[in-house]
Amino acid sequence: MDFTGHVTSEQAAELLGINRQSLYNLVNRDPDFPKPTKLGRTSLWRTEDLRAWRKKHPAKPRSDSS
């Protein structure tokens, strides 16, 4: 199997601008979120699937509490 175009959980979280725990929360709670491919114990996501999901679900702007 060719894993070109796939990223690790660390890279997927960075691509989406979230932390790894939030990434796994999305996997478990959002049926629309791309499911990872498993390579042993490592989860890999297709970059294009993550980008497509992010396009449908834009990041919420953070409010400054200053």
Secondary structure, DSSP 8 states (H G I E B T S, - for coil): ---TTEEEHHHHHHHHTS-HHHHHHHHHH-TTS---EEETTEEEEEHHHHHHHHHHS---------
